[in-house]
């Protein structure tokens, strides 16, 4: 009798732990669905979209890359979504072709803050193949830099800063890069 009580007590925390883990994963999946709906709403409807919203959301959840980073040092990660849409061979277009980002893998990222278990859109980063969080901040949020390849030795570097609840493009500069990666300013676009 005592062994049964001990075993039951020892198993109870394991069940609770496993239950919390699955609940946490479920919440994260629910948030991804809400974000995917928002991403879809921000896309211009194109020939490659499905008729069904469900299929489009499923496609976004499969093709887009969801990354997490703490942009305001509050201990909660914001979600940065790399928007992709890969061909699965429909319309005689080669499988794997990325309709949204093209050959240089350049395109948008959308940024979301999770508030009360719901995503809140806080900005979009335009064309670029990579992004990084900078140490500089404005209004408690880190600045973000993106890079877009322009030609064999030129690239566009954009800086986004947080103001009025959104990330906004504040600087766009075309640089020439030498073989050592040193950049020389060619043209200020913004």
C-alpha positions in Angstrom: 0.0 0.0 0.0 2.7 2.5 0.9 4.6 1.7 -2.4 1.5 2.6 -4.4 1.1 5.9 -2.7 4.8 6.7 -3.2 4.7 5.8 -6.9 1.5 7.9 -7.4 3.0 10.9 -5.7 6.2 10.6 -7.7 4.4 10.3 -11.0 2.1 13.2 -10.4 4.7 16.0 -10.9 5.9 14.2 -14.1 2.3 14.3 -15.5 1.9 18.0 -14.5 5.3 18.9 -16.1 4.4 17.1 -19.3 1.0 18.7 -19.3 2.5 22.2 -18.9 5.0 21.5 -21.6 2.3 20.6 -24.1 0.2 23.6 -23.1 3.2 25.9 -23.7 3.8 24.3 -27.1 0.1 24.7 -27.9 0.1 28.4 -27.0 3.1 28.9 -29.2 1.4 27.1 -32.1 -1.8 29.2 -31.6 0.3 32.4 -31.7 2.0 31.2 -34.9 -1.5 30.7 -36.5 -2.5 34.2 -35.5 0.7 35.6 -36.9 0.3 33.6 -40.1 -3.2 35.1 -40.5 -1.7 38.6 -40.1 1.1 37.9 -42.6 -1.4 36.7 -45.1 -3.5 39.9 -44.6 -0.4 41.9 -45.4 0.4 40.0 -48.7 -1.0 41.2 -52.0 -3.1 38.3 -53.4 -1.2 36.7 -56.2 -1.7 33.8 -58.6 0.2 31.4 -56.3 -2.2 31.8 -53.4 -4.8 29.1 -52.7 -8.5 29.8 -52.7 -8.8 28.5 -49.1 -7.6 30.8 -46.3 -6.8 27.6 -44.3 -4.4 26.4 -47.1 -2.7 29.8 -47.3 -2.2 30.0 -43.5 -0.9 26.4 -43.5 1.5 27.4 -46.3 2.8 30.4 -44.4 3.3 28.3 -41.3 5.3 25.8 -43.3 7.4 28.2 -45.5 8.0 31.2 -43.3 10.8 31.2 -40.8 9.8 32.3 -37.3 12.7 33.7 -35.3 12.6 35.0 -31.7 14.7 37.8 -30.1 14.3 40.1 -27.2 14.3 43.6 -28.8 13.4 45.6 -25.7 15.2 43.7 -22.9 12.0 42.9 -21.1 12.8 39.1 -21.0 10.1 38.3 -23.5 11.0 37.6 -27.1 9.5 39.4 -30.0 8.9 37.3 -33.1 10.5 38.2 -36.5 9.0 36.4 -39.4 11.0 35.9 -42.6 8.2 35.9 -45.3 8.6 33.0 -47.8 6.3 31.3 -50.2 7.9 28.3 -52.0 6.5 26.7 -55.2 5.4 23.1 -54.8 5.4 22.6 -58.6 2.0 24.1 -59.4 1.6 26.1 -62.7 4.7 24.4 -64.2 7.0 26.5 -62.0 9.9 24.6 -60.6 9.5 23.2 -57.2 11.2 25.2 -54.5 11.1 28.6 -56.3 10.5 31.3 -53.8 7.8 33.6 -55.2 8.3 36.3 -52.5 12.0 36.6 -52.0 13.5 35.8 -55.4 17.0 34.6 -56.4 18.9 36.7 -53.9 16.6 35.6 -51.0 15.6 39.3 -50.4 12.3 40.3 -49.0 10.3 41.3 -46.0 10.3 40.4 -42.4 7.4 41.2 -40.1 8.0 41.9 -36.4 5.5 41.0 -33.6 5.3 41.6 -29.9 3.4 39.1 -27.9 1.0 40.9 -25.6 -1.6 38.9 -23.5 -1.0 35.8 -25.6 -1.8 37.7 -28.8 0.6 39.0 -31.5 0.8 42.7 -32.0 2.4 43.9 -35.3 5.2 46.4 -34.5 6.8 46.8 -37.9 8.1 45.4 -41.2 11.6 45.3 -42.5 11.7 45.8 -46.3 14.0 44.1 -48.8 17.0 42.4 -47.4 18.7 39.1 -47.2 19.8 39.4 -43.5 19.1 41.4 -40.4 20.8 42.1 -37.1 19.9 43.7 -33.8 22.1 46.7 -33.0 23.2 47.8 -29.5 21.8 51.3 -30.0 18.2 51.8 -28.7 15.3 54.3 -29.1 12.3 54.2 -26.8 13.6 51.1 -25.1 13.8 49.0 -28.3 17.0 48.0 -30.1 17.7 49.4 -33.6 17.7 46.9 -36.4 20.0 46.8 -39.5 19.2 45.0 -42.7 21.4 44.2 -45.7 20.3 43.8 -49.3 22.6 42.7 -52.0 22.6 45.1 -55.0 25.6 44.1 -57.2 28.8 42.1 -57.0 30.3 44.6 -54.5 27.4 46.9 -53.5 24.8 46.5 -50.9 22.0 48.6 -49.3 22.1 48.9 -45.5 18.9 50.1 -43.9 18.4 51.1 -40.2 15.1 50.8 -38.5 14.3 52.5 -35.2 11.3 52.1 -32.9 9.0 55.1 -32.5 5.3 55.6 -32.0 4.8 51.8 -31.4 6.4 50.7 -34.7 9.7 50.0 -36.3 10.3 52.6 -39.0 13.0 53.0 -41.7 15.2 55.9 -40.6 18.3 55.4 -42.8 19.0 53.8 -46.2 22.6 53.9 -47.5 24.1 52.3 -50.6 27.7 51.0 -49.8 30.5 49.6 -51.9 32.3 46.7 -50.1 36.0 46.0 -50.7 37.4 42.4 -50.6 38.0 42.8 -46.8 34.4 43.8 -46.2 35.2 47.5 -45.5 32.3 49.6 -46.7 32.5 52.9 -48.6 29.4 55.1 -48.7 28.2 55.6 -52.3 24.8 57.2 -51.9 22.4 58.2 -49.1 18.9 57.2 -50.1 17.1 58.2 -46.8 
